[in-house]
Amino acid sequence: MNKGDLINVVTKVVCAKKEAVAAVDCVLETITKALKKGDKVTLVGFGTFSVAKRAARTGRNPKTGATIKIKAKKVPKFTAGKTLKDTVGK
């Protein structure tokens, strides 16, 4: 399923594709803004979106084999909730 498929499913509930697009975009934008500020977003039963810090490390260029330094950075993280885990695991 991609974003377009999700919008089509939401359209069945709200009856207008324009409203469905706005709803999906709003949810994704709100989660993104919260993560950018460093906040957690918890959707009970579904999961938690958070920001994890990835430490600096040494890597290797696969093409040349040369050693390179990879900078530390923040990355988005998703942890599935119990209800989602139980539903998918059936």
N, C-alpha and C positions, 0 to 999 in steps of 0.2 A: 504494500500500500504506500502510495506517495501522497504529497500534499493535495493534489487534485482529487484523488480518491477520497481523502478525508473530507474535503469540502463537499463532495457529492453526497456523502453520508450525512453530514450536518444539514445539507439542503433539505433532506427528507424530513427533518425535525422542525426547521424554521420556515420552510415553505418558499424561501427566496434565495437564489444563489448569491446575490449581492450581500445579503445579511450573513450568509454562511461564510463567505470570503472574509468579511469584516470580523466575524467572531473568531475564526481560526487565526487570522493575522494578529488580532488583539491578544489572544492567549500566548502565541509564540513570542510576540514582541514584549509582553509583560514578563514572561519567564526570562528572556534574554536581558532585559533591563535590570531585573533583580539580581541575576548572576553577575552582571557587570559591576554592580555595587558591592558584590561579595555576600549577598544574602542567600539563604537557602529557600527553595520553593518546595513545600511538602504538599502532595496531593494524597490524602489519606486513602489507603487501600491500593493506590496506583504506584506511588514511589516518590523519591526525593531527588531533586536536582540540586547540585551544589558545585562549588569551585574547589578544585584540588591544586595544590602547589607541586609542580614537578621540579625536582632539584637539577642543578646543572650537572652535566656528565660528559664523559668522553665517548665519542662515537667513531665510526669508521665510514669513509666514503666507499660505497660498494663498487663504484666504477674504478677508482684508482687505488683503493686500499689505504689511502692516507688517513691518519688520525686527525679528527676534528673536534673542536669543543662545541658542545650544544648548550646554549644558554638556559637558565632556569626560566620557567614560565608557568602561568596559571592555565588550567584546562578544565572544561566542563565535565561533570561526573554525574551519572544517574545510578541510583540504587533502587531496585524494584521493591515494592511493598509486598507484604505477605499475601494479600488477596491476589495480586497479579501473579506472583510466583505460584500460588496454589492453582490458579486457573490455567496457566500455561503448562504446568507440570502434569496435568491430568491426561 
